């Protein structure tokens, strides 16, 4: 869950409470550019609820992928990650700050305990290697030398994601469809039985039917494994049956958080309401769909006050001057908006 901002105390004094799989403290991703400093994730605090699926939702450029990459210190150079990511490692036998781990210990945790499926499966596989070789290489990189056992587990995982192991293991990536590659990549990410699985827009390159199939598969996988999942997406209704919680990102910050059914039914931030209104329905009148006017803010010079105020129909002078803090409006539903009580989807974006 998203939490109020906390002071970053010495590592030895920090613990993870029961039920929290991972905690981010003042997490930022910073790029220094000739014209200034860009914070593409800006001092975010949140907890991942253990065993739950949390969706990170926002439009392109909101910072959601950078946030997920920061959790594993995978932000590409010259980006710099600041803050802390606390995780209780079974391999290392203690609570660790992922961002402070030596390279070798960090390599042990990646894939073994926290795995990330990157956007675009076609770019995640080596085109010169068969799928079986990807499973074997991943296992051997983490000390698993029994190839027969590796391939046996690969077969079970491929069956779990409804793929034919005999065909897929002997195929090169280009011989698989986009949906098959995505499912093979998810199977690969589960090879070492990670406790936390991060999925970066796994449905973005798929058609509507394939998206629904993949979400249903992930729901089934979560029911079997009971692991902690992070699902990054711009499509909030798509993952309504999968996710338990949703964190809505706008302009590099989390602006709303809560149980996903509550957020979809009763959004309290104008941006969340706009996201819901902008998704075309499978049935119904497409003329009711609305887009959010304006453009996403510049990370180097974000607006003063509420960062959404230039695009918000409810904005007032206080919105332009004072940045709203995340407050609990009841039922673990948090929102950063001065006028949250006035948000109604159909009236706001009519």
C-alpha positions in Angstrom: 0.0 0.0 0.0 1.0 3.6 -0.4 2.0 5.2 2.8 2.7 8.7 4.2 6.2 10.0 3.6 8.6 8.6 6.1 12.0 9.8 7.2 14.8 7.6 5.9 16.4 6.1 9.1 19.6 4.1 9.3 19.2 0.7 7.6 19.9 -1.3 10.8 16.9 0.4 12.5 14.4 -0.5 9.7 12.2 -3.6 9.6 9.5 -4.8 7.3 6.2 -5.3 9.1 4.3 -8.5 8.7 2.3 -8.7 5.5 4.7 -6.3 3.6 6.7 -7.9 0.8 8.7 -4.8 -0.2 8.9 -1.2 1.0 10.1 1.8 -1.0 11.2 4.8 0.9 11.6 8.2 -0.8 12.3 6.4 -4.0 13.4 8.6 -6.9 15.0 8.2 -10.3 17.0 11.2 -11.4 18.6 12.2 -14.7 20.9 15.1 -14.9 20.6 16.9 -18.3 22.2 20.0 -19.8 19.0 22.0 -19.2 18.4 20.7 -15.6 17.6 17.8 -13.4 14.7 15.5 -14.3 13.0 13.4 -11.5 11.2 10.8 -13.5 10.2 9.2 -10.2 9.9 11.7 -7.5 10.2 10.7 -3.8 7.7 7.9 -3.8 6.8 5.9 -0.6 4.8 2.7 -0.8 4.5 -0.9 0.4 3.7 -3.9 -1.6 1.2 -6.1 0.2 2.5 -9.6 0.5 0.7 -12.2 -1.7 -1.4 -9.5 -3.4 -1.4 -8.1 -7.0 -0.8 -4.4 -7.2 -1.4 -2.5 -10.4 0.7 0.6 -11.2 -1.5 2.6 -13.6 -0.8 5.7 -15.6 -0.4 7.1 -19.1 2.8 6.9 -21.0 5.5 9.1 -19.4 4.0 9.0 -16.0 7.0 7.2 -14.5 5.5 3.8 -13.8 8.1 1.7 -15.7 10.9 3.7 -14.1 9.4 3.1 -10.7 9.3 -0.6 -11.3 12.9 -0.7 -12.7 14.1 1.3 -9.7 12.9 -1.5 -7.4 15.6 -3.8 -8.8 18.2 -1.1 -9.6 17.7 -1.6 -13.3 17.4 2.0 -14.3 19.6 2.6 -17.4 22.6 4.9 -17.3 22.9 7.9 -16.8 19.9 7.6 -14.5 20.5 7.5 -10.7 18.2 5.8 -8.2 17.8 7.5 -4.8 16.1 6.4 -1.6 15.7 2.8 -0.3 14.0 -0.4 -1.3 13.6 -2.7 1.7 13.1 -6.4 1.1 13.3 -9.5 3.4 15.6 -11.8 1.5 15.5 -15.5 2.2 18.7 -16.1 0.4 20.6 -13.5 2.4 18.7 -14.2 5.6 17.9 -10.6 6.5 16.1 -7.4 5.5 18.2 -5.7 2.9 18.2 -2.4 1.0 18.2 -3.6 -2.6 19.8 -0.3 -3.8 22.8 -0.7 -1.4 23.6 -4.4 -2.1 26.9 -5.3 -3.6 26.7 -6.4 -7.3 27.0 -10.1 -6.5 24.3 -10.1 -3.9 22.1 -8.1 -6.1 22.5 -10.6 -8.9 21.5 -13.4 -6.5 18.3 -11.7 -5.6 17.3 -10.9 -9.2 15.3 -13.7 -10.8 15.7 -15.9 -7.7 13.6 -13.6 -5.4 12.4 -10.7 -7.5 11.9 -11.1 -11.2 10.8 -8.6 -13.8 9.2 -9.2 -17.2 10.0 -6.3 -19.4 7.7 -4.7 -21.9 8.1 -6.2 -25.4 8.8 -9.9 -25.2 10.4 -9.8 -28.7 13.2 -7.7 -27.3 13.8 -9.9 -24.2 14.8 -13.1 -26.0 18.1 -13.6 -27.8 17.0 -14.3 -31.4 19.9 -16.7 -32.0 18.9 -19.0 -29.1 16.1 -21.5 -28.8 13.7 -21.0 -25.9 15.1 -24.1 -24.1 18.6 -22.4 -24.1 17.1 -19.3 -22.4 15.8 -21.5 -19.5 19.1 -23.3 -19.2 21.2 -20.2 -19.3 19.0 -18.5 -16.6 19.2 -21.5 -14.3 23.0 -21.9 -14.8 23.5 -18.3 -14.0 22.0 -19.0 -10.6 24.0 -22.2 -9.9 21.4 -24.8 -11.2 23.5 -27.2 -13.2 21.0 -30.1 -13.7 19.8 -29.5 -17.3 17.3 -32.3 -17.2 15.7 -30.9 -14.1 15.7 -27.4 -15.6 13.9 -28.6 -18.7 11.4 -30.6 -16.7 10.5 -27.5 -14.7 10.4 -25.4 -17.9 7.9 -27.9 -19.4 5.6 -27.6 -16.4 5.8 -23.8 -16.5 5.0 -23.7 -20.2 2.0 -25.9 -19.7 0.9 -23.6 -16.9 0.8 -20.7 -19.4 -1.0 -22.9 -21.9 1.8 -23.5 -24.3 3.0 -26.8 -25.9 6.5 -27.5 -24.3 7.6 -29.7 -27.1 7.1 -27.0 -29.7 8.1 -24.0 -27.8 11.3 -25.3 -26.2 12.7 -26.2 -29.6 11.6 -22.9 -31.2 13.5 -19.7 -31.8 11.8 -16.6 -30.7 10.9 -15.5 -34.2 9.0 -18.8 -34.7 6.5 -17.8 -31.9 3.6 -15.3 -32.1 3.7 -12.2 -29.9 1.3 -13.7 -27.4 3.3 -16.9 -27.3 6.5 -15.1 -26.7 4.9 -13.1 -23.9 3.7 -16.2 -22.2 7.0 -18.0 -22.7 8.7 -15.0 -21.0 6.4 -15.2 -18.1 7.2 -18.9 -17.7 10.9 -18.1 -17.8 10.4 -15.5 -15.1 8.9 -18.1 -12.8 11.7 -20.6 -13.3 13.4 -19.8 -10.0 10.2 -19.4 -8.1 10.5 -15.7 -7.3 8.5 -14.3 -4.4 7.9 -11.0 -6.2 7.1 -10.8 -9.9 7.0 -7.4 -11.7 5.2 -7.3 -15.1 5.9 -4.2 -17.2 2.9 -3.7 -19.5 2.7 -7.4 -20.6 -0.4 -6.8 -22.7 0.7 -3.7 -24.6 1.6 -5.4 -27.8 -1.4 -7.8 -27.8 -4.8 -7.6 -29.4 -7.9 -7.3 -27.1 -8.6 -11.1 -27.0 -5.0 -12.0 -26.3 -4.9 -9.4 -23.5 -7.9 -11.0 -21.8 -6.4 -14.5 -22.2 -3.1 -13.3 -20.7 -4.8 -11.6 -17.7 -6.8 -14.7 -17.0 -3.6 -16.8 -17.1 -1.9 -14.5 -14.7 -4.9 -14.7 -12.4 -4.7 -18.5 -12.5 -0.9 -18.4 -11.9 -1.4 -16.1 -8.9 -4.1 -18.4 -7.5 -1.6 -21.3 -7.7 1.6 -19.6 -6.5 0.3 -16.9 -4.2 3.2 -14.7 -5.0 3.4 -10.9 -4.9 2.8 -9.4 -8.3 3.2 -5.9 -9.7 1.3 -5.3 -12.9 2.2 -2.1 -14.8 -0.5 -0.8 -17.2 -2.3 2.2 -18.6 -5.6 0.2 -18.8 -7.2 0.2 -15.4 -10.4 -1.8 -16.2 -8.4 -4.5 -17.9 -6.9 -5.8 -14.7 -10.0 -5.3 -12.5 -10.4 -9.1 -12.0 -6.7 -9.7 -11.4 -5.3 -6.8 -9.2 -6.2 -6.3 -5.5 -4.8 -2.8 -5.2 -4.1 0.0 -7.7 -1.5 2.9 -7.5 -2.3 5.6 -9.9 0.8 7.6 -11.1 0.8 11.0 -12.6 3.8 13.2 -13.3 6.2 10.9 -11.5 4.2 10.6 -8.3 1.5 8.4 -6.9 -1.7 10.5 -6.7 -4.2 7.8 -5.7 -4.0 4.4 -4.1 -6.5 1.9 -2.8 -8.4 -1.4 -3.3 -8.9 -1.5 -7.1 -12.6 -2.1 -7.0 -13.0 0.9 -4.8 -10.9 3.1 -7.2 -12.8 1.9 -10.3 -16.2 2.4 -8.6 -15.4 5.6 -6.7 -12.2 7.4 -8.0 -11.3 10.4 -5.8 -8.7 12.0 -8.1 -9.7 13.8 -11.3 -6.8 12.1 -13.2 -8.1 8.6 -12.2 -11.6 9.6 -13.3 -10.1 10.8 -16.6 -8.3 7.5 -17.1 -11.5 5.6 -16.6 -13.5 7.8 -18.9 -10.8 7.5 -21.7 -11.0 3.7 -22.0 -13.3 2.6 -24.9 -16.0 0.1 -23.7 -16.3 -3.3 -25.3 -20.0 -2.6 -25.4 -21.9 0.7 -25.3 -21.7 4.1 -26.8 -18.2 5.1 -28.0 -19.3 8.7 -28.0 -19.2 8.7 -24.2 -15.4 8.2 -24.3 -13.4 11.3 -23.4 -9.7 12.2 -23.5 -7.9 14.2 -21.0 -7.0 17.6 -22.6 -3.5 19.0 -22.5 -0.1 17.2 -22.3 2.0 15.5 -19.7 4.3 17.9 -17.7 8.0 18.4 -18.3 9.9 16.4 -15.6 12.5 19.2 -15.4 9.9 21.9 -14.8 6.8 20.4 -13.4 3.9 22.7 -12.5 3.9 24.3 -9.1 1.2 23.0 -6.7 -0.8 20.1 -7.9 0.9 18.8 -11.0 -2.4 17.9 -12.6 -3.9 21.4 -12.2 -3.2 22.6 -15.9 -5.4 19.8 -17.2 -7.9 19.6 -14.3 -11.5 21.0 -14.7 -11.7 21.4 -10.9 -8.5 23.4 -10.4 -8.6 26.5 -8.2 -6.0 28.9 -6.9 -5.0 26.6 -4.0 -4.4 23.8 -6.6 -2.0 26.1 -8.4 0.0 27.1 -5.3 0.0 24.1 -2.8 1.0 20.6 -3.6 -1.6 18.2 -2.1 -0.4 15.4 0.2 -1.7 11.8 0.1 -4.5 11.5 2.7 -6.6 8.6 3.7 -10.2 9.2 2.7 -11.4 5.9 4.3 -11.0 2.2 3.7 -7.2 2.4 2.8 -8.1 4.7 0.0 -5.5 7.4 -0.3 -5.6 10.5 -2.6 -3.6 13.6 -3.2 -6.2 16.1 -4.3 -7.5 19.3 -2.6 -11.0 18.8 -4.1 -11.4 15.0 -3.9 -14.9 15.2 -2.4 -16.2 16.8 -5.7 -14.9 14.1 -8.1 -17.6 12.4 -10.2 -16.6 10.7 -13.3 -19.5 11.5 -15.6 -19.9 15.1 -14.4 -16.2 15.9 -14.4 -15.4 14.5 -17.9 -18.7 14.9 -19.7 
